[in-house]
């Protein structure tokens, strides 16, 4: 019988609300038993907004662990402070599910993975777009070798955020708390998909700047060239400076096929044509019609993909295995981003991904 997971959410702002709603409404094998936030009034507003009742609110995580019996802590704090609550949760016998990115520095990610291994805890992160059916179909095609010898693969996140987005967040657009700008915060989703589908990226060359947001410390636009381990070339483009914001795009092509994920399956064409390809493309495109997935507003993400991601994590843990989006896997996208920033600081000099 599947375990019934007793969960707490730490951080009740925008993405924390998504975790609250998923645990309260969507997963029959999970129960929301506590919420923790430095601002209890904000947490209460979140619970009231979504008609969540009977769930205690804590300002102090240690107090929450002392008073509640928990199996899992969902961490939705600002990106640069994921490590402390994750470590504390694991030290109190909990598994941890952490919003993207797992952390903003590789040494912090390594520390989180070390603690999880030492204490025998499970650590996972959210990369909900892996459960988008278009992206899943492209991953399956790549795993089956349908593209043949890869020539090129890339991801584009041509989004837009107004100045207000950075001003209201406080921590957004800072190196200390956000770990970067359009690449670390927004494009991390597409970068995770790119390396998951096309394979490891080994070298990057990048340029970055803040083009329209003069008050932020970090980039609102980055463009990079890539070399993959398999010899293919590629590109990463990420921005929050392209009004009005367009859907993210993943593209991969080689000697035997090309596929593009952009508000559905825009292209899905192979030499070895299969009858089910057209049926899959039509079904995915019908479902995806009109979705922007965060292109113009951070709250425009829906619940279904987070629900699938979290449900898959729980299923993996029920079966005694690591989740697909485990802590070791989480390191890969951040390693690429770290190399991109290092290259940009050196005016596009080629940098190896470590």
HELIX and SHEET records of a PDB file:
HELIX    1   1 UNK A   14  UNK A   21  1                                   8    
HELIX    2   2 UNK A   22  UNK A   26  3                                   5    
HELIX    3   3 UNK A   40  UNK A   49  1                                  10    
HELIX    4   4 UNK A   61  UNK A   67  1                                   7    
HELIX    5   5 UNK A   79  UNK A   81  5                                   3    
HELIX    6   6 UNK A   83  UNK A   91  1                                   9    
HELIX    7   7 UNK A  106  UNK A  119  1                                  14    
HELIX    8   8 UNK A  128  UNK A  131  5                                   4    
HELIX    9   9 UNK A  133  UNK A  143  1                                  11    
HELIX   10  10 UNK A  163  UNK A  169  1                                   7    
HELIX   11  11 UNK A  175  UNK A  178  1                                   4    
HELIX   12  12 UNK A  182  UNK A  187  3                                   6    
HELIX   13  13 UNK A  188  UNK A  198  1                                  11    
HELIX   14  14 UNK A  275  UNK A  288  1                                  14    
HELIX   15  15 UNK A  304  UNK A  318  1                                  15    
HELIX   16  16 UNK A  327  UNK A  345  1                                  19    
SHEET    1   A 6 UNK A  56  UNK A  58  0                                        
SHEET    2   A 6 UNK A  30  UNK A  36  1                                        
SHEET    3   A 6 UNK A   5  UNK A  10  1                                        
SHEET    4   A 6 UNK A  72  UNK A  75  1                                        
SHEET    5   A 6 UNK A  95  UNK A  98  1                                        
SHEET    6   A 6 UNK A 123  UNK A 125  1                                        
SHEET    1   B 8 UNK A 265  UNK A 270  0                                        
SHEET    2   B 8 UNK A 257  UNK A 261 -1                                        
SHEET    3   B 8 UNK A 249  UNK A 254 -1                                        
SHEET    4   B 8 UNK A 150  UNK A 158 -1                                        
SHEET    5   B 8 UNK A 233  UNK A 239  1                                        
SHEET    6   B 8 UNK A 221  UNK A 228 -1                                        
SHEET    7   B 8 UNK A 201  UNK A 209 -1                                        
SHEET    8   B 8 UNK A 351  UNK A 352 -1                                        
END                                                                             
